[in-house]
Amino acid sequence: MLAPANAAANFVVAPAEDLPFQDNFFDLAICSAVLHFANSHEHFDAMVRSIWRVIKPGGYFFARLASDIGLEKLVFPLGDGGVYLLPDGSTRYLVNQEQLLNYTENLQGELFEPIKTTNVQNLRCMTTWCMRKSG
């Protein structure tokens, strides 16, 4: 199958913390398996706020990211920046439910689905965080 002539114009590669779009540009942002690659609390914050900035009022933010929910006693912090060693041997920036609820409130968003977490055989946990932007 041939790609449309304008296919390259439909995609932009950019760091999540510095999205090259104007404010309130998108109705929906899907951020799947990206945010847990933050290297610090500040980096995570910059990524979330950049993505949130480009969502229109009334729009939606869907994120799937690693968390410590259900693995609290099985992960080991690597400093105080939010990055942990997971039982599967990988390192990830991990969030917890309190952190996600605080972001939801501070961004003046609202959960449109409860926070959900899947535990993958006590090796890692993946959490789904879905917010709607007020307005």
MODELLER restraints for C-alpha pairs under 7 A, 6 or more apart:
rsr = mdl.restraints
at = mdl.atoms
rsr.add(forms.Gaussian(group=physical.xy_distance, feature=features.Distance(at['CA:16:A'], at['CA:47:A']), mean=5.05, stdev=0.5))
rsr.add(forms.Gaussian(group=physical.xy_distance, feature=features.Distance(at['CA:16:A'], at['CA:50:A']), mean=6.64, stdev=0.5))
rsr.add(forms.Gaussian(group=physical.xy_distance, feature=features.Distance(at['CA:16:A'], at['CA:51:A']), mean=6.67, stdev=0.5))
rsr.add(forms.Gaussian(group=physical.xy_distance, feature=features.Distance(at['CA:17:A'], at['CA:46:A']), mean=5.00, stdev=0.5))
rsr.add(forms.Gaussian(group=physical.xy_distance, feature=features.Distance(at['CA:17:A'], at['CA:47:A']), mean=3.82, stdev=0.5))
rsr.add(forms.Gaussian(group=physical.xy_distance, feature=features.Distance(at['CA:17:A'], at['CA:50:A']), mean=5.28, stdev=0.5))
rsr.add(forms.Gaussian(group=physical.xy_distance, feature=features.Distance(at['CA:18:A'], at['CA:50:A']), mean=6.11, stdev=0.5))
rsr.add(forms.Gaussian(group=physical.xy_distance, feature=features.Distance(at['CA:19:A'], at['CA:50:A']), mean=6.24, stdev=0.5))
rsr.add(forms.Gaussian(group=physical.xy_distance, feature=features.Distance(at['CA:21:A'], at['CA:54:A']), mean=6.49, stdev=0.5))
rsr.add(forms.Gaussian(group=physical.xy_distance, feature=features.Distance(at['CA:22:A'], at['CA:54:A']), mean=6.25, stdev=0.5))
rsr.add(forms.Gaussian(group=physical.xy_distance, feature=features.Distance(at['CA:23:A'], at['CA:53:A']), mean=5.42, stdev=0.5))
rsr.add(forms.Gaussian(group=physical.xy_distance, feature=features.Distance(at['CA:23:A'], at['CA:54:A']), mean=4.52, stdev=0.5))
rsr.add(forms.Gaussian(group=physical.xy_distance, feature=features.Distance(at['CA:24:A'], at['CA:53:A']), mean=6.35, stdev=0.5))
rsr.add(forms.Gaussian(group=physical.xy_distance, feature=features.Distance(at['CA:24:A'], at['CA:54:A']), mean=4.55, stdev=0.5))
rsr.add(forms.Gaussian(group=physical.xy_distance, feature=features.Distance(at['CA:24:A'], at['CA:55:A']), mean=4.67, stdev=0.5))
rsr.add(forms.Gaussian(group=physical.xy_distance, feature=features.Distance(at['CA:24:A'], at['CA:56:A']), mean=3.81, stdev=0.5))
rsr.add(forms.Gaussian(group=physical.xy_distance, feature=features.Distance(at['CA:24:A'], at['CA:57:A']), mean=6.77, stdev=0.5))
rsr.add(forms.Gaussian(group=physical.xy_distance, feature=features.Distance(at['CA:25:A'], at['CA:54:A']), mean=5.08, stdev=0.5))
rsr.add(forms.Gaussian(group=physical.xy_distance, feature=features.Distance(at['CA:25:A'], at['CA:55:A']), mean=5.76, stdev=0.5))
rsr.add(forms.Gaussian(group=physical.xy_distance, feature=features.Distance(at['CA:25:A'], at['CA:56:A']), mean=5.78, stdev=0.5))
rsr.add(forms.Gaussian(group=physical.xy_distance, feature=features.Distance(at['CA:26:A'], at['CA:54:A']), mean=5.98, stdev=0.5))
rsr.add(forms.Gaussian(group=physical.xy_distance, feature=features.Distance(at['CA:26:A'], at['CA:55:A']), mean=4.79, stdev=0.5))
rsr.add(forms.Gaussian(group=physical.xy_distance, feature=features.Distance(at['CA:26:A'], at['CA:56:A']), mean=5.60, stdev=0.5))
rsr.add(forms.Gaussian(group=physical.xy_distance, feature=features.Distance(at['CA:27:A'], at['CA:55:A']), mean=5.82, stdev=0.5))
rsr.add(forms.Gaussian(group=physical.xy_distance, feature=features.Distance(at['CA:27:A'], at['CA:56:A']), mean=5.51, stdev=0.5))
rsr.add(forms.Gaussian(group=physical.xy_distance, feature=features.Distance(at['CA:27:A'], at['CA:59:A']), mean=4.47, stdev=0.5))
rsr.add(forms.Gaussian(group=physical.xy_distance, feature=features.Distance(at['CA:27:A'], at['CA:60:A']), mean=6.28, stdev=0.5))
rsr.add(forms.Gaussian(group=physical.xy_distance, feature=features.Distance(at['CA:28:A'], at['CA:55:A']), mean=6.41, stdev=0.5))
rsr.add(forms.Gaussian(group=physical.xy_distance, feature=features.Distance(at['CA:28:A'], at['CA:59:A']), mean=5.59, stdev=0.5))
rsr.add(forms.Gaussian(group=physical.xy_distance, feature=features.Distance(at['CA:28:A'], at['CA:60:A']), mean=4.70, stdev=0.5))
rsr.add(forms.Gaussian(group=physical.xy_distance, feature=features.Distance(at['CA:28:A'], at['CA:61:A']), mean=5.86, stdev=0.5))
rsr.add(forms.Gaussian(group=physical.xy_distance, feature=features.Distance(at['CA:29:A'], at['CA:55:A']), mean=6.81, stdev=0.5))
rsr.add(forms.Gaussian(group=physical.xy_distance, feature=features.Distance(at['CA:29:A'], at['CA:60:A']), mean=6.39, stdev=0.5))
rsr.add(forms.Gaussian(group=physical.xy_distance, feature=features.Distance(at['CA:29:A'], at['CA:61:A']), mean=4.93, stdev=0.5))
rsr.add(forms.Gaussian(group=physical.xy_distance, feature=features.Distance(at['CA:29:A'], at['CA:62:A']), mean=6.17, stdev=0.5))
rsr.add(forms.Gaussian(group=physical.xy_distance, feature=features.Distance(at['CA:30:A'], at['CA:61:A']), mean=6.19, stdev=0.5))
rsr.add(forms.Gaussian(group=physical.xy_distance, feature=features.Distance(at['CA:30:A'], at['CA:62:A']), mean=4.83, stdev=0.5))
rsr.add(forms.Gaussian(group=physical.xy_distance, feature=features.Distance(at['CA:30:A'], at['CA:63:A']), mean=6.03, stdev=0.5))
rsr.add(forms.Gaussian(group=physical.xy_distance, feature=features.Distance(at['CA:31:A'], at['CA:62:A']), mean=6.02, stdev=0.5))
rsr.add(forms.Gaussian(group=physical.xy_distance, feature=features.Distance(at['CA:31:A'], at['CA:63:A']), mean=4.61, stdev=0.5))
rsr.add(forms.Gaussian(group=physical.xy_distance, feature=features.Distance(at['CA:31:A'], at['CA:64:A']), mean=6.43, stdev=0.5))
rsr.add(forms.Gaussian(group=physical.xy_distance, feature=features.Distance(at['CA:32:A'], at['CA:63:A']), mean=5.43, stdev=0.5))
rsr.add(forms.Gaussian(group=physical.xy_distance, feature=features.Distance(at['CA:32:A'], at['CA:64:A']), mean=4.65, stdev=0.5))
rsr.add(forms.Gaussian(group=physical.xy_distance, feature=features.Distance(at['CA:32:A'], at['CA:65:A']), mean=6.60, stdev=0.5))
rsr.add(forms.Gaussian(group=physical.xy_distance, feature=features.Distance(at['CA:33:A'], at['CA:64:A']), mean=5.61, stdev=0.5))
rsr.add(forms.Gaussian(group=physical.xy_distance, feature=features.Distance(at['CA:33:A'], at['CA:65:A']), mean=5.15, stdev=0.5))
rsr.add(forms.Gaussian(group=physical.xy_distance, feature=features.Distance(at['CA:34:A'], at['CA:65:A']), mean=6.80, stdev=0.5))
rsr.add(forms.Gaussian(group=physical.xy_distance, feature=features.Distance(at['CA:35:A'], at['CA:44:A']), mean=6.48, stdev=0.5))
rsr.add(forms.Gaussian(group=physical.xy_distance, feature=features.Distance(at['CA:35:A'], at['CA:65:A']), mean=6.01, stdev=0.5))
rsr.add(forms.Gaussian(group=physical.xy_distance, feature=features.Distance(at['CA:36:A'], at['CA:65:A']), mean=5.56, stdev=0.5))
rsr.add(forms.Gaussian(group=physical.xy_distance, feature=features.Distance(at['CA:36:A'], at['CA:66:A']), mean=5.61, stdev=0.5))
rsr.add(forms.Gaussian(group=physical.xy_distance, feature=features.Distance(at['CA:36:A'], at['CA:92:A']), mean=5.41, stdev=0.5))
rsr.add(forms.Gaussian(group=physical.xy_distance, feature=features.Distance(at['CA:36:A'], at['CA:93:A']), mean=4.57, stdev=0.5))
rsr.add(forms.Gaussian(group=physical.xy_distance, feature=features.Distance(at['CA:36:A'], at['CA:94:A']), mean=6.15, stdev=0.5))
rsr.add(forms.Gaussian(group=physical.xy_distance, feature=features.Distance(at['CA:37:A'], at['CA:92:A']), mean=5.92, stdev=0.5))
rsr.add(forms.Gaussian(group=physical.xy_distance, feature=features.Distance(at['CA:37:A'], at['CA:93:A']), mean=5.93, stdev=0.5))
rsr.add(forms.Gaussian(group=physical.xy_distance, feature=features.Distance(at['CA:38:A'], at['CA:44:A']), mean=5.10, stdev=0.5))
rsr.add(forms.Gaussian(group=physical.xy_distance, feature=features.Distance(at['CA:38:A'], at['CA:93:A']), mean=5.68, stdev=0.5))
rsr.add(forms.Gaussian(group=physical.xy_distance, feature=features.Distance(at['CA:39:A'], at['CA:83:A']), mean=6.60, stdev=0.5))
rsr.add(forms.Gaussian(group=physical.xy_distance, feature=features.Distance(at['CA:39:A'], at['CA:93:A']), mean=6.55, stdev=0.5))
rsr.add(forms.Gaussian(group=physical.xy_distance, feature=features.Distance(at['CA:40:A'], at['CA:81:A']), mean=4.49, stdev=0.5))
rsr.add(forms.Gaussian(group=physical.xy_distance, feature=features.Distance(at['CA:40:A'], at['CA:82:A']), mean=5.78, stdev=0.5))
rsr.add(forms.Gaussian(group=physical.xy_distance, feature=features.Distance(at['CA:40:A'], at['CA:83:A']), mean=6.71, stdev=0.5))
rsr.add(forms.Gaussian(group=physical.xy_distance, feature=features.Distance(at['CA:41:A'], at['CA:81:A']), mean=5.51, stdev=0.5))
rsr.add(forms.Gaussian(group=physical.xy_distance, feature=features.Distance(at['CA:41:A'], at['CA:82:A']), mean=5.94, stdev=0.5))
rsr.add(forms.Gaussian(group=physical.xy_distance, feature=features.Distance(at['CA:57:A'], at['CA:133:A']), mean=5.22, stdev=0.5))
rsr.add(forms.Gaussian(group=physical.xy_distance, feature=features.Distance(at['CA:57:A'], at['CA:134:A']), mean=5.54, stdev=0.5))
rsr.add(forms.Gaussian(group=physical.xy_distance, feature=features.Distance(at['CA:57:A'], at['CA:135:A']), mean=4.56, stdev=0.5))
rsr.add(forms.Gaussian(group=physical.xy_distance, feature=features.Distance(at['CA:58:A'], at['CA:132:A']), mean=6.21, stdev=0.5))
rsr.add(forms.Gaussian(group=physical.xy_distance, feature=features.Distance(at['CA:58:A'], at['CA:133:A']), mean=5.06, stdev=0.5))
rsr.add(forms.Gaussian(group=physical.xy_distance, feature=features.Distance(at['CA:58:A'], at['CA:134:A']), mean=5.47, stdev=0.5))
rsr.add(forms.Gaussian(group=physical.xy_distance, feature=features.Distance(at['CA:58:A'], at['CA:135:A']), mean=5.25, stdev=0.5))
rsr.add(forms.Gaussian(group=physical.xy_distance, feature=features.Distance(at['CA:59:A'], at['CA:132:A']), mean=5.70, stdev=0.5))
rsr.add(forms.Gaussian(group=physical.xy_distance, feature=features.Distance(at['CA:59:A'], at['CA:133:A']), mean=5.41, stdev=0.5))
rsr.add(forms.Gaussian(group=physical.xy_distance, feature=features.Distance(at['CA:60:A'], at['CA:131:A']), mean=5.79, stdev=0.5))
rsr.add(forms.Gaussian(group=physical.xy_distance, feature=features.Distance(at['CA:60:A'], at['CA:132:A']), mean=4.50, stdev=0.5))
rsr.add(forms.Gaussian(group=physical.xy_distance, feature=features.Distance(at['CA:60:A'], at['CA:133:A']), mean=6.16, stdev=0.5))
rsr.add(forms.Gaussian(group=physical.xy_distance, feature=features.Distance(at['CA:61:A'], at['CA:130:A']), mean=5.66, stdev=0.5))
rsr.add(forms.Gaussian(group=physical.xy_distance, feature=features.Distance(at['CA:61:A'], at['CA:131:A']), mean=5.16, stdev=0.5))
rsr.add(forms.Gaussian(group=physical.xy_distance, feature=features.Distance(at['CA:61:A'], at['CA:132:A']), mean=6.26, stdev=0.5))
rsr.add(forms.Gaussian(group=physical.xy_distance, feature=features.Distance(at['CA:62:A'], at['CA:129:A']), mean=6.04, stdev=0.5))
rsr.add(forms.Gaussian(group=physical.xy_distance, feature=features.Distance(at['CA:62:A'], at['CA:130:A']), mean=4.60, stdev=0.5))
rsr.add(forms.Gaussian(group=physical.xy_distance, feature=features.Distance(at['CA:62:A'], at['CA:131:A']), mean=6.66, stdev=0.5))
rsr.add(forms.Gaussian(group=physical.xy_distance, feature=features.Distance(at['CA:63:A'], at['CA:128:A']), mean=5.71, stdev=0.5))
rsr.add(forms.Gaussian(group=physical.xy_distance, feature=features.Distance(at['CA:63:A'], at['CA:129:A']), mean=5.14, stdev=0.5))
rsr.add(forms.Gaussian(group=physical.xy_distance, feature=features.Distance(at['CA:63:A'], at['CA:130:A']), mean=6.29, stdev=0.5))
rsr.add(forms.Gaussian(group=physical.xy_distance, feature=features.Distance(at['CA:64:A'], at['CA:126:A']), mean=6.57, stdev=0.5))
rsr.add(forms.Gaussian(group=physical.xy_distance, feature=features.Distance(at['CA:64:A'], at['CA:127:A']), mean=5.52, stdev=0.5))
rsr.add(forms.Gaussian(group=physical.xy_distance, feature=features.Distance(at['CA:64:A'], at['CA:128:A']), mean=4.49, stdev=0.5))
rsr.add(forms.Gaussian(group=physical.xy_distance, feature=features.Distance(at['CA:64:A'], at['CA:129:A']), mean=6.35, stdev=0.5))
rsr.add(forms.Gaussian(group=physical.xy_distance, feature=features.Distance(at['CA:65:A'], at['CA:126:A']), mean=5.44, stdev=0.5))
rsr.add(forms.Gaussian(group=physical.xy_distance, feature=features.Distance(at['CA:65:A'], at['CA:127:A']), mean=5.36, stdev=0.5))
rsr.add(forms.Gaussian(group=physical.xy_distance, feature=features.Distance(at['CA:65:A'], at['CA:128:A']), mean=6.63, stdev=0.5))
rsr.add(forms.Gaussian(group=physical.xy_distance, feature=features.Distance(at['CA:66:A'], at['CA:94:A']), mean=5.55, stdev=0.5))
rsr.add(forms.Gaussian(group=physical.xy_distance, feature=features.Distance(at['CA:66:A'], at['CA:95:A']), mean=6.88, stdev=0.5))
rsr.add(forms.Gaussian(group=physical.xy_distance, feature=features.Distance(at['CA:66:A'], at['CA:125:A']), mean=5.66, stdev=0.5))
rsr.add(forms.Gaussian(group=physical.xy_distance, feature=features.Distance(at['CA:66:A'], at['CA:126:A']), mean=4.48, stdev=0.5))
rsr.add(forms.Gaussian(group=physical.xy_distance, feature=features.Distance(at['CA:66:A'], at['CA:127:A']), mean=5.92, stdev=0.5))
rsr.add(forms.Gaussian(group=physical.xy_distance, feature=features.Distance(at['CA:67:A'], at['CA:94:A']), mean=4.44, stdev=0.5))
rsr.add(forms.Gaussian(group=physical.xy_distance, feature=features.Distance(at['CA:67:A'], at['CA:95:A']), mean=4.62, stdev=0.5))
rsr.add(forms.Gaussian(group=physical.xy_distance, feature=features.Distance(at['CA:67:A'], at['CA:96:A']), mean=5.67, stdev=0.5))
rsr.add(forms.Gaussian(group=physical.xy_distance, feature=features.Distance(at['CA:67:A'], at['CA:125:A']), mean=5.65, stdev=0.5))
rsr.add(forms.Gaussian(group=physical.xy_distance, feature=features.Distance(at['CA:67:A'], at['CA:126:A']), mean=5.97, stdev=0.5))
rsr.add(forms.Gaussian(group=physical.xy_distance, feature=features.Distance(at['CA:67:A'], at['CA:127:A']), mean=6.09, stdev=0.5))
rsr.add(forms.Gaussian(group=physical.xy_distance, feature=features.Distance(at['CA:68:A'], at['CA:94:A']), mean=5.85, stdev=0.5))
rsr.add(forms.Gaussian(group=physical.xy_distance, feature=features.Distance(at['CA:68:A'], at['CA:95:A']), mean=6.25, stdev=0.5))
rsr.add(forms.Gaussian(group=physical.xy_distance, feature=features.Distance(at['CA:68:A'], at['CA:96:A']), mean=5.76, stdev=0.5))
rsr.add(forms.Gaussian(group=physical.xy_distance, feature=features.Distance(at['CA:68:A'], at['CA:125:A']), mean=6.54, stdev=0.5))
rsr.add(forms.Gaussian(group=physical.xy_distance, feature=features.Distance(at['CA:69:A'], at['CA:96:A']), mean=5.81, stdev=0.5))
rsr.add(forms.Gaussian(group=physical.xy_distance, feature=features.Distance(at['CA:69:A'], at['CA:97:A']), mean=6.97, stdev=0.5))
rsr.add(forms.Gaussian(group=physical.xy_distance, feature=features.Distance(at['CA:69:A'], at['CA:117:A']), mean=7.00, stdev=0.5))
rsr.add(forms.Gaussian(group=physical.xy_distance, feature=features.Distance(at['CA:69:A'], at['CA:125:A']), mean=6.72, stdev=0.5))
rsr.add(forms.Gaussian(group=physical.xy_distance, feature=features.Distance(at['CA:70:A'], at['CA:119:A']), mean=6.96, stdev=0.5))
rsr.add(forms.Gaussian(group=physical.xy_distance, feature=features.Distance(at['CA:71:A'], at['CA:122:A']), mean=6.65, stdev=0.5))
rsr.add(forms.Gaussian(group=physical.xy_distance, feature=features.Distance(at['CA:74:A'], at['CA:87:A']), mean=6.43, stdev=0.5))
rsr.add(forms.Gaussian(group=physical.xy_distance, feature=features.Distance(at['CA:75:A'], at['CA:84:A']), mean=6.18, stdev=0.5))
rsr.add(forms.Gaussian(group=physical.xy_distance, feature=features.Distance(at['CA:75:A'], at['CA:85:A']), mean=5.72, stdev=0.5))
rsr.add(forms.Gaussian(group=physical.xy_distance, feature=features.Distance(at['CA:75:A'], at['CA:86:A']), mean=5.00, stdev=0.5))
rsr.add(forms.Gaussian(group=physical.xy_distance, feature=features.Distance(at['CA:75:A'], at['CA:87:A']), mean=6.43, stdev=0.5))
rsr.add(forms.Gaussian(group=physical.xy_distance, feature=features.Distance(at['CA:76:A'], at['CA:84:A']), mean=5.25, stdev=0.5))
rsr.add(forms.Gaussian(group=physical.xy_distance, feature=features.Distance(at['CA:76:A'], at['CA:85:A']), mean=5.12, stdev=0.5))
rsr.add(forms.Gaussian(group=physical.xy_distance, feature=features.Distance(at['CA:76:A'], at['CA:86:A']), mean=6.85, stdev=0.5))
rsr.add(forms.Gaussian(group=physical.xy_distance, feature=features.Distance(at['CA:77:A'], at['CA:83:A']), mean=6.06, stdev=0.5))
rsr.add(forms.Gaussian(group=physical.xy_distance, feature=features.Distance(at['CA:77:A'], at['CA:84:A']), mean=4.31, stdev=0.5))
rsr.add(forms.Gaussian(group=physical.xy_distance, feature=features.Distance(at['CA:77:A'], at['CA:85:A']), mean=6.38, stdev=0.5))
rsr.add(forms.Gaussian(group=physical.xy_distance, feature=features.Distance(at['CA:78:A'], at['CA:84:A']), mean=5.27, stdev=0.5))
rsr.add(forms.Gaussian(group=physical.xy_distance, feature=features.Distance(at['CA:78:A'], at['CA:85:A']), mean=6.75, stdev=0.5))
rsr.add(forms.Gaussian(group=physical.xy_distance, feature=features.Distance(at['CA:82:A'], at['CA:93:A']), mean=5.36, stdev=0.5))
rsr.add(forms.Gaussian(group=physical.xy_distance, feature=features.Distance(at['CA:82:A'], at['CA:94:A']), mean=6.07, stdev=0.5))
rsr.add(forms.Gaussian(group=physical.xy_distance, feature=features.Distance(at['CA:83:A'], at['CA:91:A']), mean=6.60, stdev=0.5))
rsr.add(forms.Gaussian(group=physical.xy_distance, feature=features.Distance(at['CA:83:A'], at['CA:92:A']), mean=5.34, stdev=0.5))
rsr.add(forms.Gaussian(group=physical.xy_distance, feature=features.Distance(at['CA:83:A'], at['CA:93:A']), mean=4.11, stdev=0.5))
rsr.add(forms.Gaussian(group=physical.xy_distance, feature=features.Distance(at['CA:83:A'], at['CA:94:A']), mean=6.23, stdev=0.5))
rsr.add(forms.Gaussian(group=physical.xy_distance, feature=features.Distance(at['CA:84:A'], at['CA:91:A']), mean=5.43, stdev=0.5))
rsr.add(forms.Gaussian(group=physical.xy_distance, feature=features.Distance(at['CA:84:A'], at['CA:92:A']), mean=5.56, stdev=0.5))
rsr.add(forms.Gaussian(group=physical.xy_distance, feature=features.Distance(at['CA:84:A'], at['CA:93:A']), mean=6.17, stdev=0.5))
rsr.add(forms.Gaussian(group=physical.xy_distance, feature=features.Distance(at['CA:84:A'], at['CA:94:A']), mean=6.71, stdev=0.5))
rsr.add(forms.Gaussian(group=physical.xy_distance, feature=features.Distance(at['CA:85:A'], at['CA:91:A']), mean=4.56, stdev=0.5))
rsr.add(forms.Gaussian(group=physical.xy_distance, feature=features.Distance(at['CA:85:A'], at['CA:92:A']), mean=6.81, stdev=0.5))
rsr.add(forms.Gaussian(group=physical.xy_distance, feature=features.Distance(at['CA:86:A'], at['CA:123:A']), mean=6.63, stdev=0.5))
rsr.add(forms.Gaussian(group=physical.xy_distance, feature=features.Distance(at['CA:86:A'], at['CA:124:A']), mean=6.38, stdev=0.5))
rsr.add(forms.Gaussian(group=physical.xy_distance, feature=features.Distance(at['CA:87:A'], at['CA:123:A']), mean=4.83, stdev=0.5))
rsr.add(forms.Gaussian(group=physical.xy_distance, feature=features.Distance(at['CA:87:A'], at['CA:124:A']), mean=6.81, stdev=0.5))
rsr.add(forms.Gaussian(group=physical.xy_distance, feature=features.Distance(at['CA:88:A'], at['CA:123:A']), mean=4.85, stdev=0.5))
rsr.add(forms.Gaussian(group=physical.xy_distance, feature=features.Distance(at['CA:88:A'], at['CA:124:A']), mean=6.77, stdev=0.5))
rsr.add(forms.Gaussian(group=physical.xy_distance, feature=features.Distance(at['CA:104:A'], at['CA:110:A']), mean=6.17, stdev=0.5))
rsr.add(forms.Gaussian(group=physical.xy_distance, feature=features.Distance(at['CA:108:A'], at['CA:134:A']), mean=6.60, stdev=0.5))
rsr.add(forms.Gaussian(group=physical.xy_distance, feature=features.Distance(at['CA:109:A'], at['CA:131:A']), mean=5.95, stdev=0.5))
rsr.add(forms.Gaussian(group=physical.xy_distance, feature=features.Distance(at['CA:109:A'], at['CA:132:A']), mean=5.57, stdev=0.5))
rsr.add(forms.Gaussian(group=physical.xy_distance, feature=features.Distance(at['CA:109:A'], at['CA:133:A']), mean=4.80, stdev=0.5))
rsr.add(forms.Gaussian(group=physical.xy_distance, feature=features.Distance(at['CA:109:A'], at['CA:134:A']), mean=5.67, stdev=0.5))
rsr.add(forms.Gaussian(group=physical.xy_distance, feature=features.Distance(at['CA:110:A'], at['CA:131:A']), mean=5.29, stdev=0.5))
rsr.add(forms.Gaussian(group=physical.xy_distance, feature=features.Distance(at['CA:110:A'], at['CA:132:A']), mean=5.30, stdev=0.5))
rsr.add(forms.Gaussian(group=physical.xy_distance, feature=features.Distance(at['CA:110:A'], at['CA:133:A']), mean=6.72, stdev=0.5))
rsr.add(forms.Gaussian(group=physical.xy_distance, feature=features.Distance(at['CA:111:A'], at['CA:130:A']), mean=5.79, stdev=0.5))
rsr.add(forms.Gaussian(group=physical.xy_distance, feature=features.Distance(at['CA:111:A'], at['CA:131:A']), mean=4.43, stdev=0.5))
rsr.add(forms.Gaussian(group=physical.xy_distance, feature=features.Distance(at['CA:111:A'], at['CA:132:A']), mean=6.29, stdev=0.5))
rsr.add(forms.Gaussian(group=physical.xy_distance, feature=features.Distance(at['CA:112:A'], at['CA:130:A']), mean=5.94, stdev=0.5))
rsr.add(forms.Gaussian(group=physical.xy_distance, feature=features.Distance(at['CA:112:A'], at['CA:131:A']), mean=5.46, stdev=0.5))
rsr.add(forms.Gaussian(group=physical.xy_distance, feature=features.Distance(at['CA:112:A'], at['CA:132:A']), mean=6.11, stdev=0.5))
rsr.add(forms.Gaussian(group=physical.xy_distance, feature=features.Distance(at['CA:113:A'], at['CA:130:A']), mean=5.78, stdev=0.5))
rsr.add(forms.Gaussian(group=physical.xy_distance, feature=features.Distance(at['CA:115:A'], at['CA:127:A']), mean=6.96, stdev=0.5))
rsr.add(forms.Gaussian(group=physical.xy_distance, feature=features.Distance(at['CA:115:A'], at['CA:128:A']), mean=5.82, stdev=0.5))
rsr.add(forms.Gaussian(group=physical.xy_distance, feature=features.Distance(at['CA:115:A'], at['CA:129:A']), mean=5.29, stdev=0.5))
rsr.add(forms.Gaussian(group=physical.xy_distance, feature=features.Distance(at['CA:116:A'], at['CA:127:A']), mean=5.51, stdev=0.5))
rsr.add(forms.Gaussian(group=physical.xy_distance, feature=features.Distance(at['CA:116:A'], at['CA:128:A']), mean=5.23, stdev=0.5))
rsr.add(forms.Gaussian(group=physical.xy_distance, feature=features.Distance(at['CA:117:A'], at['CA:125:A']), mean=6.46, stdev=0.5))
rsr.add(forms.Gaussian(group=physical.xy_distance, feature=features.Distance(at['CA:117:A'], at['CA:126:A']), mean=5.52, stdev=0.5))
rsr.add(forms.Gaussian(group=physical.xy_distance, feature=features.Distance(at['CA:117:A'], at['CA:127:A']), mean=4.13, stdev=0.5))
rsr.add(forms.Gaussian(group=physical.xy_distance, feature=features.Distance(at['CA:117:A'], at['CA:128:A']), mean=6.29, stdev=0.5))
rsr.add(forms.Gaussian(group=physical.xy_distance, feature=features.Distance(at['CA:118:A'], at['CA:125:A']), mean=5.51, stdev=0.5))
rsr.add(forms.Gaussian(group=physical.xy_distance, feature=features.Distance(at['CA:118:A'], at['CA:126:A']), mean=5.30, stdev=0.5))
rsr.add(forms.Gaussian(group=physical.xy_distance, feature=features.Distance(at['CA:118:A'], at['CA:127:A']), mean=6.35, stdev=0.5))
rsr.add(forms.Gaussian(group=physical.xy_distance, feature=features.Distance(at['CA:119:A'], at['CA:125:A']), mean=4.42, stdev=0.5))
rsr.add(forms.Gaussian(group=physical.xy_distance, feature=features.Distance(at['CA:119:A'], at['CA:126:A']), mean=6.65, stdev=0.5))
